[in-house]
Every structure is written in C-alpha cells, then in structure tokens.
Amino acid sequence: MASGSAANAKDTVKDKLSDAYDQTIKMATDKTPDVKDSTRDALDKAYDKYEDAKSKVDGAYKYAKDTMTEQAKEKYEAAKEKASNAAGYLGQKMRTGSTEL
C-alpha cells in the first residue's frame, strides 16, 4: 500500500508540474502580443523624439550658418572698406609725395 501511495503522489506531483508548466507557457504566449505592441509603441515614440531632435539640430545649424554668413559679409565689407581707404590714402600720399619731389 505504501508503494501505491508513493506512486499516486508521484503521479499527482507530475500532473501538477505539467499543469503549472502548461499554464506558464500559455501565460507567456498570451503576453507576447502585448509585449510586441508595447515594444512597437516604444520604438515609435523613440523615433518621433529622434526626428524632433534632428529637426531642432537642423534648424539650429541653418540659423547659425545664416548668422555666420551675415557676420562674415559684414566683416568682409568692413575689411574691403578699410582696404579701399588705405589704397586711397596711399595713392594720395604717392601723388602728394611726387609733387613735393
């Protein structure tokens, strides 16, 4: 009788483990679509944030480029004006110097 009880206990434990295993597999399988959806949502949000950041960087770059271009133009015009004044001054000095000789 003891061996019969042991065999019954063994079968009962085996059945319960099998049921627990089946429930675990079913639960994991049931959760898989939820995980896929949440992962897809997270990736979509991350991509949207990336695109927003990329757009902001692009805007900042264009603004900086335009600003630097404008500043470079202003500096170029100022330098050109100074060079023109220096050339005019030199020409005048050369004319004045040649008449004094």
Rosetta blueprint (number, residue, H / E / L):
1 M L
2 A H
3 S H
4 G H
5 S H
6 A H
7 A H
8 N H
9 A H
10 K H
11 D H
12 T H
13 V H
14 K H
15 D H
16 K H
17 L H
18 S H
19 D H
20 A H
21 Y H
22 D H
23 Q H
24 T H
25 I H
26 K H
27 M H
28 A H
29 T H
30 D H
31 K H
32 T H
33 P H
34 D H
35 V H
36 K H
37 D H
38 S H
39 T H
40 R H
41 D H
42 A H
43 L H
44 D H
45 K H
46 A H
47 Y H
48 D H
49 K H
50 Y H
51 E H
52 D H
53 A H
54 K H
55 S H
56 K H
57 V H
58 D H
59 G H
60 A H
61 Y H
62 K H
63 Y H
64 A H
65 K H
66 D H
67 T H
68 M H
69 T H
70 E H
71 Q H
72 A H
73 K H
74 E H
75 K H
76 Y H
77 E H
78 A H
79 A H
80 K H
81 E H
82 K H
83 A H
84 S H
85 N H
86 A H
87 A H
88 G H
89 Y H
90 L H
91 G H
92 Q H
93 K H
94 M H
95 R H
96 T H
97 G H
98 S H
99 T H
100 E H
101 L L
